[in-house]
Amino acid sequence: MSLHIFLLMLLIVSTLTGLVTEGVKKLLQEWSITYYANTLAGIVAVVVSAAVGAGYMVMVKAAFNAKMAVYLIALIFMSWLGAMVGYDKVRQAIAQICDSSKK
């Protein structure tokens, strides 16, 4: 998996997380269940990123090895972080880290 694919997956997960979170919030409001918005967004981000990561592995027939585990853990963490602070901030931080490592 390249950095481009990782960032594309992070973008997909961030978009889906926002949509699924809003759907779940509407459902919980309909049922009059109290919830914490950040906790809900974090849980949805973890579940969606795990599902997208597993889907990627199935589609490209990738073997589950240590390298793929690191990518999946990073995807889950970054998507959780993106749900908490926003995708743009996470993407900017990744770009800055990549730029500084090239120097």
PLY file of the C-alpha trace (Angstrom):
ply
format ascii 1.0
element vertex 103
property float x
property float y
property float z
element edge 102
property int vertex1
property int vertex2
end_header
0.00 0.00 0.00
1.40 3.37 -0.97
0.96 6.69 0.79
-1.45 7.80 -1.95
-3.70 4.81 -1.40
-3.51 5.31 2.37
-4.56 8.97 2.03
-7.34 8.02 -0.38
-8.61 5.45 2.11
-8.39 8.05 4.87
-10.44 10.46 2.75
-13.05 7.77 2.08
-13.21 6.81 5.74
-13.50 10.44 6.82
-16.37 11.05 4.42
-18.17 7.86 5.41
-17.60 8.58 9.10
-19.34 11.92 8.81
-22.29 10.45 6.93
-22.71 7.40 9.17
-22.33 9.48 12.33
-25.09 11.85 11.21
-27.33 8.90 10.39
-26.74 7.28 13.77
-27.31 10.61 15.55
-30.68 11.01 13.80
-31.63 7.48 14.79
-30.61 8.02 18.42
-32.54 11.30 18.56
-35.59 9.54 17.16
-35.33 6.94 19.92
-34.68 9.67 22.53
-31.36 8.12 23.53
-28.72 10.45 24.94
-25.22 10.18 23.50
-21.89 11.97 23.41
-21.19 13.24 19.91
-17.38 12.88 20.04
-17.57 9.37 21.47
-20.07 8.37 18.80
-17.89 9.86 16.03
-14.82 8.07 17.39
-16.56 4.70 17.55
-18.00 5.12 14.05
-14.55 6.11 12.72
-12.94 2.99 14.17
-15.63 0.66 12.81
-15.73 2.27 9.36
-11.93 2.35 9.00
-11.65 -1.31 10.02
-14.31 -2.21 7.45
-12.67 -0.15 4.68
-9.26 -1.62 5.51
-10.64 -5.16 5.41
-12.43 -4.38 2.16
-9.20 -3.12 0.63
-7.36 -6.27 1.66
-10.06 -8.46 0.11
-10.24 -6.45 -3.13
-6.49 -6.45 -3.78
-5.97 -9.92 -2.27
-3.36 -8.55 0.12
-1.86 -10.86 2.70
-2.28 -9.87 6.32
1.27 -9.38 7.50
3.08 -7.01 9.84
3.27 -4.23 7.25
-0.47 -4.41 6.52
-1.21 -4.49 10.25
0.74 -1.26 10.71
-1.18 0.36 7.85
-4.52 -0.73 9.30
-3.64 0.45 12.79
-2.49 3.78 11.35
-5.71 4.05 9.31
-7.83 3.36 12.37
-5.89 5.84 14.50
-5.83 8.56 11.84
-9.54 8.16 11.10
-10.33 8.38 14.82
-8.15 11.47 15.04
-9.82 12.91 11.93
-13.23 12.37 13.52
-12.07 14.28 16.59
-10.23 17.22 14.99
-11.05 17.12 11.27
-9.61 15.44 8.17
-7.87 18.57 6.88
-5.76 18.92 10.03
-4.72 15.25 9.92
-3.84 15.45 6.21
-1.81 18.62 6.82
0.12 16.91 9.64
0.89 13.87 7.44
2.09 16.14 4.62
4.35 18.06 7.00
5.84 14.83 8.36
6.47 13.52 4.84
8.04 16.81 3.73
10.35 16.99 6.73
11.50 13.38 6.24
12.52 14.14 2.63
14.95 16.87 3.70
0 1
1 2
2 3
3 4
4 5
5 6
6 7
7 8
8 9
9 10
10 11
11 12
12 13
13 14
14 15
15 16
16 17
17 18
18 19
19 20
20 21
21 22
22 23
23 24
24 25
25 26
26 27
27 28
28 29
29 30
30 31
31 32
32 33
33 34
34 35
35 36
36 37
37 38
38 39
39 40
40 41
41 42
42 43
43 44
44 45
45 46
46 47
47 48
48 49
49 50
50 51
51 52
52 53
53 54
54 55
55 56
56 57
57 58
58 59
59 60
60 61
61 62
62 63
63 64
64 65
65 66
66 67
67 68
68 69
69 70
70 71
71 72
72 73
73 74
74 75
75 76
76 77
77 78
78 79
79 80
80 81
81 82
82 83
83 84
84 85
85 86
86 87
87 88
88 89
89 90
90 91
91 92
92 93
93 94
94 95
95 96
96 97
97 98
98 99
99 100
100 101
101 102
